[in-house]
């Protein structure tokens, strides 16, 4: 997919702007998915979806949603996945037609995903909510998504280069071609990082470590006194799967 930067978290974009200055370009973000022989806005707008999915699909999904409404269970501890959240509100037909293939492609097995993804990415709470929006009684939900994305004028790699320039200008050091060997912790704090660089073993004392190492690899480097960590965190960490 494309490399682009955006965030709805306050302060994150401001920090990037401060780092990149005039090198940072801003562009309106427009995403779409191809479905029903047409391009749909993404994140999905329910009115856009309904108008483009065709009468046959609308009828089938509407009847299924109606049947689901009368037999639905109340939300509880057992109804917390992406799948159950959407099936419970829109019926299985619409879920399998639209939401399941989209989620499976982007995030993985929908039955293992949190319902938070559905509640924030699908801007409608029920089929009745969709109908009210289609006929104009209720306004379309404002998407919880950034309106603009940012891209460095000389390519996405410039973000890393600017970070490097800032680190060095503040007296920091950068080691490249280095392989992590061991990360030592004292109590709950990281105290030392050991690595191999140019056939030499090095170690750096620290009181804060920011790691971008994949968690399944990171836990194999951590040396901890905590028995819970040694037994459980490491065992679970190496089982993590990545998309």
Buried (B, 14 or more C-beta within 10 A) or exposed (E): EEEEBBBEEEEEBEEBBEBBEEBBEEEEEEEEBEBBEBEBBBBBBBBBBBBBBEEEBBEBBBEBBEEBBEEBEEEEEEBEBBBBBBBBBBBBBBBBBBBBBBBBEEBBEBEEBEBEBBBEBBBBEBBBBBBBBBEEEBEBBEBEBBEEBBBBEEEEEBBEEBEEEEEEEEEEEEEEEBEBBBBBBEEEEBBBBBBEEEEEEEEEEBEEBEBEEEEBEBBEBBBBEEEEBBEEBBEEBEEEEEE
